């Protein structure tokens, strides 16, 4: 009877070992890696959005400087 109890405990310990090292640790590492990659991807997207906004702002600023508004023009007739 004592031998069966020891064998059962060893079997349970083996199953716990397999569960921890073959399932829990790889899932943890994968989750950590996915979170890291998602953070990097989000950071790149934010940088691209900032660059796009800056380029749009710069182009609208140049357009507004290059083309004066209609109110700035005074119509006149040429005198011959």
mmCIF file as gemmi writes it, N, C-alpha and C atoms, coordinates in Angstrom:
data_model
loop_
_atom_site.group_PDB
_atom_site.id
_atom_site.type_symbol
_atom_site.label_atom_id
_atom_site.label_alt_id
_atom_site.label_comp_id
_atom_site.label_asym_id
_atom_site.label_entity_id
_atom_site.label_seq_id
_atom_site.pdbx_PDB_ins_code
_atom_site.Cartn_x
_atom_site.Cartn_y
_atom_site.Cartn_z
_atom_site.occupancy
_atom_site.B_iso_or_equiv
_atom_site.pdbx_formal_charge
_atom_site.auth_seq_id
_atom_site.auth_asym_id
_atom_site.pdbx_PDB_model_num
ATOM 1 N N . UNK Axp A 1 ? 0.812 -1.192 0 1 0 ? 1 A 1
ATOM 2 C CA . UNK Axp A 1 ? 0 0 0 1 0 ? 1 A 1
ATOM 3 C C . UNK Axp A 1 ? 0.864 1.268 0 1 0 ? 1 A 1
ATOM 4 N N . UNK Axp A 2 ? 1.895 1.221 0.756 1 0 ? 2 A 1
ATOM 5 C CA . UNK Axp A 2 ? 2.784 2.372 0.837 1 0 ? 2 A 1
ATOM 6 C C . UNK Axp A 2 ? 3.43 2.653 -0.525 1 0 ? 2 A 1
ATOM 7 N N . UNK Axp A 3 ? 3.772 1.617 -1.251 1 0 ? 3 A 1
ATOM 8 C CA . UNK Axp A 3 ? 4.402 1.766 -2.564 1 0 ? 3 A 1
ATOM 9 C C . UNK Axp A 3 ? 3.429 2.408 -3.544 1 0 ? 3 A 1
ATOM 10 N N . UNK Axp A 4 ? 2.152 2.039 -3.468 1 0 ? 4 A 1
ATOM 11 C CA . UNK Axp A 4 ? 1.146 2.63 -4.361 1 0 ? 4 A 1
ATOM 12 C C . UNK Axp A 4 ? 0.961 4.113 -4.082 1 0 ? 4 A 1
ATOM 13 N N . UNK Axp A 5 ? 0.999 4.487 -2.822 1 0 ? 5 A 1
ATOM 14 C CA . UNK Axp A 5 ? 0.859 5.9 -2.472 1 0 ? 5 A 1
ATOM 15 C C . UNK Axp A 5 ? 2.042 6.699 -3.015 1 0 ? 5 A 1
ATOM 16 N N . UNK Axp A 6 ? 3.231 6.157 -2.874 1 0 ? 6 A 1
ATOM 17 C CA . UNK Axp A 6 ? 4.43 6.842 -3.364 1 0 ? 6 A 1
ATOM 18 C C . UNK Axp A 6 ? 4.384 6.936 -4.886 1 0 ? 6 A 1
ATOM 19 N N . UNK Axp A 7 ? 3.982 5.871 -5.547 1 0 ? 7 A 1
ATOM 20 C CA . UNK Axp A 7 ? 3.878 5.91 -7.012 1 0 ? 7 A 1
ATOM 21 C C . UNK Axp A 7 ? 2.818 6.918 -7.465 1 0 ? 7 A 1
ATOM 22 N N . UNK Axp A 8 ? 1.712 6.972 -6.761 1 0 ? 8 A 1
ATOM 23 C CA . UNK Axp A 8 ? 0.661 7.928 -7.092 1 0 ? 8 A 1
ATOM 24 C C . UNK Axp A 8 ? 1.166 9.365 -6.916 1 0 ? 8 A 1
ATOM 25 N N . UNK Axp A 9 ? 1.861 9.628 -5.814 1 0 ? 9 A 1
ATOM 26 C CA . UNK Axp A 9 ? 2.409 10.965 -5.568 1 0 ? 9 A 1
ATOM 27 C C . UNK Axp A 9 ? 3.447 11.333 -6.633 1 0 ? 9 A 1
ATOM 28 N N . UNK Axp A 10 ? 4.272 10.379 -6.998 1 0 ? 10 A 1
ATOM 29 C CA . UNK Axp A 10 ? 5.254 10.637 -8.051 1 0 ? 10 A 1
ATOM 30 C C . UNK Axp A 10 ? 4.571 10.929 -9.385 1 0 ? 10 A 1
ATOM 31 N N . UNK Axp A 11 ? 3.518 10.199 -9.669 1 0 ? 11 A 1
ATOM 32 C CA . UNK Axp A 11 ? 2.768 10.439 -10.91 1 0 ? 11 A 1
ATOM 33 C C . UNK Axp A 11 ? 2.132 11.826 -10.913 1 0 ? 11 A 1
ATOM 34 N N . UNK Axp A 12 ? 1.549 12.219 -9.783 1 0 ? 12 A 1
ATOM 35 C CA . UNK Axp A 12 ? 0.946 13.549 -9.665 1 0 ? 12 A 1
ATOM 36 C C . UNK Axp A 12 ? 2.015 14.628 -9.81 1 0 ? 12 A 1
ATOM 37 N N . UNK Axp A 13 ? 3.157 14.434 -9.184 1 0 ? 13 A 1
ATOM 38 C CA . UNK Axp A 13 ? 4.251 15.395 -9.319 1 0 ? 13 A 1
ATOM 39 C C . UNK Axp A 13 ? 4.735 15.49 -10.768 1 0 ? 13 A 1
ATOM 40 N N . UNK Axp A 14 ? 4.8 14.367 -11.448 1 0 ? 14 A 1
ATOM 41 C CA . UNK Axp A 14 ? 5.197 14.36 -12.859 1 0 ? 14 A 1
ATOM 42 C C . UNK Axp A 14 ? 4.199 15.138 -13.706 1 0 ? 14 A 1
ATOM 43 N N . UNK Axp A 15 ? 2.889 14.912 -13.427 1 0 ? 15 A 1
ATOM 44 C CA . UNK Axp A 15 ? 1.861 15.647 -14.175 1 0 ? 15 A 1
ATOM 45 C C . UNK Axp A 15 ? 1.947 17.145 -13.91 1 0 ? 15 A 1
ATOM 46 N N . UNK Axp A 16 ? 2.194 17.537 -12.678 1 0 ? 16 A 1
ATOM 47 C CA . UNK Axp A 16 ? 2.366 18.956 -12.356 1 0 ? 16 A 1
ATOM 48 C C . UNK Axp A 16 ? 3.58 19.545 -13.075 1 0 ? 16 A 1
ATOM 49 N N . UNK Axp A 17 ? 4.663 18.779 -13.071 1 0 ? 17 A 1
ATOM 50 C CA . UNK Axp A 17 ? 5.873 19.218 -13.771 1 0 ? 17 A 1
ATOM 51 C C . UNK Axp A 17 ? 5.592 19.445 -15.252 1 0 ? 17 A 1
ATOM 52 N N . UNK Axp A 18 ? 4.922 18.465 -15.883 1 0 ? 18 A 1
ATOM 53 C CA . UNK Axp A 18 ? 4.597 18.585 -17.314 1 0 ? 18 A 1
ATOM 54 C C . UNK Axp A 18 ? 3.667 19.767 -17.562 1 0 ? 18 A 1
ATOM 55 N N . UNK Axp A 19 ? 2.698 19.954 -16.696 1 0 ? 19 A 1
ATOM 56 C CA . UNK Axp A 19 ? 1.761 21.064 -16.847 1 0 ? 19 A 1
ATOM 57 C C . UNK Axp A 19 ? 2.488 22.398 -16.772 1 0 ? 19 A 1
ATOM 58 N N . UNK Axp A 20 ? 3.342 22.532 -15.788 1 0 ? 20 A 1
ATOM 59 C CA . UNK Axp A 20 ? 4.034 23.809 -15.589 1 0 ? 20 A 1
ATOM 60 C C . UNK Axp A 20 ? 5.019 24.086 -16.723 1 0 ? 20 A 1
ATOM 61 N N . UNK Axp A 21 ? 5.871 23.116 -17.048 1 0 ? 21 A 1
ATOM 62 C CA . UNK Axp A 21 ? 6.954 23.382 -18.001 1 0 ? 21 A 1
ATOM 63 C C . UNK Axp A 21 ? 6.561 23.2 -19.464 1 0 ? 21 A 1
ATOM 64 N N . UNK Axp A 22 ? 5.489 22.468 -19.729 1 0 ? 22 A 1
ATOM 65 C CA . UNK Axp A 22 ? 5.067 22.277 -21.121 1 0 ? 22 A 1
ATOM 66 C C . UNK Axp A 22 ? 3.862 23.123 -21.501 1 0 ? 22 A 1
ATOM 67 N N . UNK Axp A 23 ? 3.195 23.721 -20.525 1 0 ? 23 A 1
ATOM 68 C CA . UNK Axp A 23 ? 2.008 24.509 -20.862 1 0 ? 23 A 1
ATOM 69 C C . UNK Axp A 23 ? 2.063 25.922 -20.289 1 0 ? 23 A 1
ATOM 70 N N . UNK Axp A 24 ? 2.195 26.037 -18.973 1 0 ? 24 A 1
ATOM 71 C CA . UNK Axp A 24 ? 2.067 27.345 -18.323 1 0 ? 24 A 1
ATOM 72 C C . UNK Axp A 24 ? 3.21 28.281 -18.716 1 0 ? 24 A 1
ATOM 73 N N . UNK Axp A 25 ? 4.441 27.832 -18.645 1 0 ? 25 A 1
ATOM 74 C CA . UNK Axp A 25 ? 5.586 28.701 -18.973 1 0 ? 25 A 1
ATOM 75 C C . UNK Axp A 25 ? 5.569 29.115 -20.452 1 0 ? 25 A 1
ATOM 76 N N . UNK Axp A 26 ? 5.341 28.192 -21.415 1 0 ? 26 A 1
ATOM 77 C CA . UNK Axp A 26 ? 5.276 28.644 -22.818 1 0 ? 26 A 1
ATOM 78 C C . UNK Axp A 26 ? 4.126 29.627 -23.085 1 0 ? 26 A 1
ATOM 79 N N . UNK Axp A 27 ? 2.979 29.42 -22.451 1 0 ? 27 A 1
ATOM 80 C CA . UNK Axp A 27 ? 1.862 30.358 -22.633 1 0 ? 27 A 1
ATOM 81 C C . UNK Axp A 27 ? 2.232 31.723 -22.073 1 0 ? 27 A 1
ATOM 82 N N . UNK Axp A 28 ? 2.868 31.742 -20.922 1 0 ? 28 A 1
ATOM 83 C CA . UNK Axp A 28 ? 3.298 33.01 -20.322 1 0 ? 28 A 1
ATOM 84 C C . UNK Axp A 28 ? 4.292 33.74 -21.235 1 0 ? 28 A 1
ATOM 85 N N . UNK Axp A 29 ? 5.276 33.015 -21.74 1 0 ? 29 A 1
ATOM 86 C CA . UNK Axp A 29 ? 6.28 33.633 -22.61 1 0 ? 29 A 1
ATOM 87 C C . UNK Axp A 29 ? 5.648 34.151 -23.904 1 0 ? 29 A 1
ATOM 88 N N . UNK Axp A 30 ? 4.75 33.375 -24.468 1 0 ? 30 A 1
ATOM 89 C CA . UNK Axp A 30 ? 4.086 33.8 -25.701 1 0 ? 30 A 1
ATOM 90 C C . UNK Axp A 30 ? 3.239 35.04 -25.463 1 0 ? 30 A 1
ATOM 91 N N . UNK Axp A 31 ? 2.508 35.052 -24.359 1 0 ? 31 A 1
ATOM 92 C CA . UNK Axp A 31 ? 1.682 36.217 -24.031 1 0 ? 31 A 1
ATOM 93 C C . UNK Axp A 31 ? 2.536 37.458 -23.851 1 0 ? 31 A 1
ATOM 94 N N . UNK Axp A 32 ? 3.646 37.305 -23.167 1 0 ? 32 A 1
ATOM 95 C CA . UNK Axp A 32 ? 4.563 38.429 -22.953 1 0 ? 32 A 1
ATOM 96 C C . UNK Axp A 32 ? 5.105 38.947 -24.276 1 0 ? 32 A 1
ATOM 97 N N . UNK Axp A 33 ? 5.472 38.032 -25.169 1 0 ? 33 A 1
ATOM 98 C CA . UNK Axp A 33 ? 6.023 38.413 -26.465 1 0 ? 33 A 1
ATOM 99 C C . UNK Axp A 33 ? 4.961 39.105 -27.319 1 0 ? 33 A 1
ATOM 100 N N . UNK Axp A 34 ? 3.737 38.613 -27.296 1 0 ? 34 A 1
ATOM 101 C CA . UNK Axp A 34 ? 2.663 39.225 -28.078 1 0 ? 34 A 1
ATOM 102 C C . UNK Axp A 34 ? 2.38 40.633 -27.566 1 0 ? 34 A 1
ATOM 103 N N . UNK Axp A 35 ? 2.348 40.815 -26.255 1 0 ? 35 A 1
ATOM 104 C CA . UNK Axp A 35 ? 2.12 42.153 -25.699 1 0 ? 35 A 1
ATOM 105 C C . UNK Axp A 35 ? 3.225 43.122 -26.127 1 0 ? 35 A 1
ATOM 106 N N . UNK Axp A 36 ? 4.467 42.628 -26.113 1 0 ? 36 A 1
ATOM 107 C CA . UNK Axp A 36 ? 5.596 43.464 -26.509 1 0 ? 36 A 1
ATOM 108 C C . UNK Axp A 36 ? 5.471 43.869 -27.979 1 0 ? 36 A 1
ATOM 109 N N . UNK Axp A 37 ? 5.142 42.912 -28.848 1 0 ? 37 A 1
ATOM 110 C CA . UNK Axp A 37 ? 5.011 43.213 -30.278 1 0 ? 37 A 1
ATOM 111 C C . UNK Axp A 37 ? 3.847 44.171 -30.521 1 0 ? 37 A 1
ATOM 112 N N . UNK Axp A 38 ? 2.748 43.989 -29.802 1 0 ? 38 A 1
ATOM 113 C CA . UNK Axp A 38 ? 1.613 44.897 -29.965 1 0 ? 38 A 1
ATOM 114 C C . UNK Axp A 38 ? 1.987 46.312 -29.535 1 0 ? 38 A 1
ATOM 115 N N . UNK Axp A 39 ? 2.748 46.431 -28.455 1 0 ? 39 A 1
ATOM 116 C CA . UNK Axp A 39 ? 3.204 47.749 -28.006 1 0 ? 39 A 1
ATOM 117 C C . UNK Axp A 39 ? 4.093 48.413 -29.044 1 0 ? 39 A 1
ATOM 118 N N . UNK Axp A 40 ? 5.011 47.637 -29.635 1 0 ? 40 A 1
ATOM 119 C CA . UNK Axp A 40 ? 5.884 48.183 -30.674 1 0 ? 40 A 1
ATOM 120 C C . UNK Axp A 40 ? 5.07 48.624 -31.884 1 0 ? 40 A 1
ATOM 121 N N . UNK Axp A 41 ? 4.101 47.808 -32.272 1 0 ? 41 A 1
ATOM 122 C CA . UNK Axp A 41 ? 3.282 48.138 -33.432 1 0 ? 41 A 1
ATOM 123 C C . UNK Axp A 41 ? 2.458 49.402 -33.174 1 0 ? 41 A 1
ATOM 124 N N . UNK Axp A 42 ? 1.916 49.518 -31.961 1 0 ? 42 A 1
ATOM 125 C CA . UNK Axp A 42 ? 1.135 50.703 -31.628 1 0 ? 42 A 1
ATOM 126 C C . UNK Axp A 42 ? 2.022 51.949 -31.613 1 0 ? 42 A 1
ATOM 127 N N . UNK Axp A 43 ? 3.24 51.807 -31.119 1 0 ? 43 A 1
ATOM 128 C CA . UNK Axp A 43 ? 4.177 52.931 -31.1 1 0 ? 43 A 1
ATOM 129 C C . UNK Axp A 43 ? 4.512 53.376 -32.525 1 0 ? 43 A 1
ATOM 130 N N . UNK Axp A 44 ? 4.738 52.418 -33.429 1 0 ? 44 A 1
ATOM 131 C CA . UNK Axp A 44 ? 5.019 52.768 -34.826 1 0 ? 44 A 1
ATOM 132 C C . UNK Axp A 44 ? 3.829 53.467 -35.46 1 0 ? 44 A 1
ATOM 133 N N . UNK Axp A 45 ? 2.624 52.983 -35.168 1 0 ? 45 A 1
ATOM 134 C CA . UNK Axp A 45 ? 1.433 53.623 -35.729 1 0 ? 45 A 1
ATOM 135 C C . UNK Axp A 45 ? 1.292 55.049 -35.223 1 0 ? 45 A 1
ATOM 136 N N . UNK Axp A 46 ? 1.565 55.273 -33.941 1 0 ? 46 A 1
ATOM 137 C CA . UNK Axp A 46 ? 1.497 56.626 -33.386 1 0 ? 46 A 1
ATOM 138 C C . UNK Axp A 46 ? 2.524 57.544 -34.045 1 0 ? 46 A 1
ATOM 139 N N . UNK Axp A 47 ? 3.726 57.029 -34.283 1 0 ? 47 A 1
ATOM 140 C CA . UNK Axp A 47 ? 4.746 57.831 -34.96 1 0 ? 47 A 1
ATOM 141 C C . UNK Axp A 47 ? 4.325 58.182 -36.379 1 0 ? 47 A 1
ATOM 142 N N . UNK Axp A 48 ? 3.743 57.228 -37.086 1 0 ? 48 A 1
ATOM 143 C CA . UNK Axp A 48 ? 3.277 57.489 -38.447 1 0 ? 48 A 1
ATOM 144 C C . UNK Axp A 48 ? 2.152 58.514 -38.448 1 0 ? 48 A 1
ATOM 145 N N . UNK Axp A 49 ? 1.255 58.406 -37.473 1 0 ? 49 A 1
ATOM 146 C CA . UNK Axp A 49 ? 0.159 59.38 -37.387 1 0 ? 49 A 1
ATOM 147 C C . UNK Axp A 49 ? 0.707 60.783 -37.138 1 0 ? 49 A 1
ATOM 148 N N . UNK Axp A 50 ? 1.713 60.899 -36.247 1 0 ? 50 A 1
ATOM 149 C CA . UNK Axp A 50 ? 2.306 62.207 -35.974 1 0 ? 50 A 1
ATOM 150 C C . UNK Axp A 50 ? 2.969 62.768 -37.22 1 0 ? 50 A 1
ATOM 151 N N . UNK Axp A 51 ? 3.708 61.926 -37.946 1 0 ? 51 A 1
ATOM 152 C CA . UNK Axp A 51 ? 4.368 62.382 -39.168 1 0 ? 51 A 1
ATOM 153 C C . UNK Axp A 51 ? 3.336 62.821 -40.199 1 0 ? 51 A 1
ATOM 154 N N . UNK Axp A 52 ? 2.263 62.068 -40.324 1 0 ? 52 A 1
ATOM 155 C CA . UNK Axp A 52 ? 1.231 62.408 -41.296 1 0 ? 52 A 1
ATOM 156 C C . UNK Axp A 52 ? 0.556 63.727 -40.915 1 0 ? 52 A 1
ATOM 157 N N . UNK Axp A 53 ? 0.272 63.906 -39.635 1 0 ? 53 A 1
ATOM 158 C CA . UNK Axp A 53 ? -0.348 65.152 -39.192 1 0 ? 53 A 1
ATOM 159 C C . UNK Axp A 53 ? 0.585 66.335 -39.413 1 0 ? 53 A 1
ATOM 160 N N . UNK Axp A 54 ? 1.879 66.133 -39.144 1 0 ? 54 A 1
ATOM 161 C CA . UNK Axp A 54 ? 2.835 67.211 -39.361 1 0 ? 54 A 1
ATOM 162 C C . UNK Axp A 54 ? 2.949 67.563 -40.838 1 0 ? 54 A 1
ATOM 163 N N . UNK Axp A 55 ? 2.964 66.554 -41.694 1 0 ? 55 A 1
ATOM 164 C CA . UNK Axp A 55 ? 3.064 66.836 -43.123 1 0 ? 55 A 1
ATOM 165 C C . UNK Axp A 55 ? 1.801 67.533 -43.622 1 0 ? 55 A 1
ATOM 166 N N . UNK Axp A 56 ? 0.644 67.145 -43.113 1 0 ? 56 A 1
ATOM 167 C CA . UNK Axp A 56 ? -0.592 67.82 -43.496 1 0 ? 56 A 1
ATOM 168 C C . UNK Axp A 56 ? -0.591 69.258 -42.989 1 0 ? 56 A 1
ATOM 169 N N . UNK Axp A 57 ? -0.128 69.451 -41.762 1 0 ? 57 A 1
ATOM 170 C CA . UNK Axp A 57 ? -0.066 70.798 -41.204 1 0 ? 57 A 1
ATOM 171 C C . UNK Axp A 57 ? 0.893 71.666 -42.002 1 0 ? 57 A 1
ATOM 172 N N . UNK Axp A 58 ? 2.047 71.103 -42.349 1 0 ? 58 A 1
ATOM 173 C CA . UNK Axp A 58 ? 3.028 71.857 -43.129 1 0 ? 58 A 1
ATOM 174 C C . UNK Axp A 58 ? 2.495 72.192 -44.512 1 0 ? 58 A 1
ATOM 175 N N . UNK Axp A 59 ? 1.81 71.252 -45.148 1 0 ? 59 A 1
ATOM 176 C CA . UNK Axp A 59 ? 1.295 71.524 -46.487 1 0 ? 59 A 1
ATOM 177 C C . UNK Axp A 59 ? 0.166 72.55 -46.438 1 0 ? 59 A 1
ATOM 178 N N . UNK Axp A 60 ? -0.69 72.498 -45.423 1 0 ? 60 A 1
ATOM 179 C CA . UNK Axp A 60 ? -1.755 73.496 -45.327 1 0 ? 60 A 1
ATOM 180 C C . UNK Axp A 60 ? -1.172 74.86 -44.973 1 0 ? 60 A 1
ATOM 181 N N . UNK Axp A 61 ? -0.116 74.89 -44.172 1 0 ? 61 A 1
ATOM 182 C CA . UNK Axp A 61 ? 0.521 76.165 -43.832 1 0 ? 61 A 1
ATOM 183 C C . UNK Axp A 61 ? 1.164 76.771 -45.076 1 0 ? 61 A 1
ATOM 184 N N . UNK Axp A 62 ? 1.805 75.961 -45.891 1 0 ? 62 A 1
ATOM 185 C CA . UNK Axp A 62 ? 2.419 76.46 -47.126 1 0 ? 62 A 1
ATOM 186 C C . UNK Axp A 62 ? 1.349 76.927 -48.107 1 0 ? 62 A 1
ATOM 187 N N . UNK Axp A 63 ? 0.256 76.171 -48.215 1 0 ? 63 A 1
ATOM 188 C CA . UNK Axp A 63 ? -0.83 76.552 -49.116 1 0 ? 63 A 1
ATOM 189 C C . UNK Axp A 63 ? -1.443 77.877 -48.688 1 0 ? 63 A 1
ATOM 190 N N . UNK Axp A 64 ? -1.634 78.059 -47.39 1 0 ? 64 A 1
ATOM 191 C CA . UNK Axp A 64 ? -2.242 79.305 -46.926 1 0 ? 64 A 1
ATOM 192 C C . UNK Axp A 64 ? -1.294 80.478 -47.125 1 0 ? 64 A 1
ATOM 193 N N . UNK Axp A 65 ? 0.002 80.245 -47.042 1 0 ? 65 A 1
ATOM 194 C CA . UNK Axp A 65 ? 0.96 81.314 -47.275 1 0 ? 65 A 1
ATOM 195 C C . UNK Axp A 65 ? 1.108 81.594 -48.767 1 0 ? 65 A 1
ATOM 196 N N . UNK Axp A 66 ? 1.039 80.591 -49.595 1 0 ? 66 A 1
ATOM 197 C CA . UNK Axp A 66 ? 1.243 80.762 -51.023 1 0 ? 66 A 1
ATOM 198 C C . UNK Axp A 66 ? 0.026 81.385 -51.694 1 0 ? 66 A 1
ATOM 199 N N . UNK Axp A 67 ? -1.157 81.076 -51.232 1 0 ? 67 A 1
ATOM 200 C CA . UNK Axp A 67 ? -2.377 81.581 -51.849 1 0 ? 67 A 1
ATOM 201 C C . UNK Axp A 67 ? -3.085 82.527 -50.877 1 0 ? 67 A 1
ATOM 202 N N . UNK Axp A 68 ? -3.009 83.805 -51.146 1 0 ? 68 A 1
ATOM 203 C CA . UNK Axp A 68 ? -3.715 84.74 -50.27 1 0 ? 68 A 1
ATOM 204 C C . UNK Axp A 68 ? -5.229 84.577 -50.443 1 0 ? 68 A 1
ATOM 205 N N . UNK Axp A 69 ? -5.948 84.949 -49.439 1 0 ? 69 A 1
ATOM 206 C CA . UNK Axp A 69 ? -7.408 84.83 -49.477 1 0 ? 69 A 1
ATOM 207 C C . UNK Axp A 69 ? -7.987 85.817 -50.478 1 0 ? 69 A 1
ATOM 208 N N . UNK Axp A 70 ? -9.225 85.569 -50.913 1 0 ? 70 A 1
ATOM 209 C CA . UNK Axp A 70 ? -9.879 86.446 -51.894 1 0 ? 70 A 1
ATOM 210 C C . UNK Axp A 70 ? -10.023 87.863 -51.363 1 0 ? 70 A 1
ATOM 211 N N . UNK Axp A 71 ? -10.189 87.983 -50.072 1 0 ? 71 A 1
ATOM 212 C CA . UNK Axp A 71 ? -10.39 89.312 -49.494 1 0 ? 71 A 1
ATOM 213 C C . UNK Axp A 71 ? -9.138 90.179 -49.609 1 0 ? 71 A 1
ATOM 214 N N . UNK Axp A 72 ? -7.998 89.562 -49.837 1 0 ? 72 A 1
ATOM 215 C CA . UNK Axp A 72 ? -6.755 90.313 -49.942 1 0 ? 72 A 1
ATOM 216 C C . UNK Axp A 72 ? -6.6 91.006 -51.305 1 0 ? 72 A 1
ATOM 217 N N . UNK Axp A 73 ? -7.361 90.559 -52.273 1 0 ? 73 A 1
ATOM 218 C CA . UNK Axp A 73 ? -7.254 91.156 -53.602 1 0 ? 73 A 1
ATOM 219 C C . UNK Axp A 73 ? -8.223 92.32 -53.756 1 0 ? 73 A 1
ATOM 220 N N . UNK Axp A 74 ? -7.738 93.346 -54.45 1 0 ? 74 A 1
ATOM 221 C CA . UNK Axp A 74 ? -8.595 94.489 -54.79 1 0 ? 74 A 1
ATOM 222 C C . UNK Axp A 74 ? -8.714 94.539 -56.292 1 0 ? 74 A 1
ATOM 223 N N . UNK Axp A 75 ? -9.957 94.455 -56.75 1 0 ? 75 A 1
ATOM 224 C CA . UNK Axp A 75 ? -10.154 94.477 -58.194 1 0 ? 75 A 1
ATOM 225 C C . UNK Axp A 75 ? -10.012 95.907 -58.697 1 0 ? 75 A 1
ATOM 226 N N . UNK Axp A 76 ? -9.433 96.03 -59.862 1 0 ? 76 A 1
ATOM 227 C CA . UNK Axp A 76 ? -9.254 97.348 -60.449 1 0 ? 76 A 1
ATOM 228 C C . UNK Axp A 76 ? -9.375 97.229 -61.957 1 0 ? 76 A 1
ATOM 229 N N . UNK Axp A 77 ? -9.628 98.34 -62.583 1 0 ? 77 A 1
ATOM 230 C CA . UNK Axp A 77 ? -9.696 98.388 -64.053 1 0 ? 77 A 1
ATOM 231 C C . UNK Axp A 77 ? -8.464 99.127 -64.536 1 0 ? 77 A 1
ATOM 232 N N . UNK Axp A 78 ? -7.941 98.627 -65.643 1 0 ? 78 A 1
ATOM 233 C CA . UNK Axp A 78 ? -6.782 99.294 -66.218 1 0 ? 78 A 1
ATOM 234 C C . UNK Axp A 78 ? -7.248 100.559 -66.923 1 0 ? 78 A 1
ATOM 235 N N . UNK Axp A 79 ? -6.463 101.611 -66.766 1 0 ? 79 A 1
ATOM 236 C CA . UNK Axp A 79 ? -6.758 102.871 -67.423 1 0 ? 79 A 1
ATOM 237 C C . UNK Axp A 79 ? -5.835 102.972 -68.625 1 0 ? 79 A 1
ATOM 238 N N . UNK Axp A 80 ? -6.418 103.217 -69.813 1 0 ? 80 A 1
ATOM 239 C CA . UNK Axp A 80 ? -5.598 103.298 -71.014 1 0 ? 80 A 1
ATOM 240 C C . UNK Axp A 80 ? -5.423 104.725 -71.45 1 0 ? 80 A 1
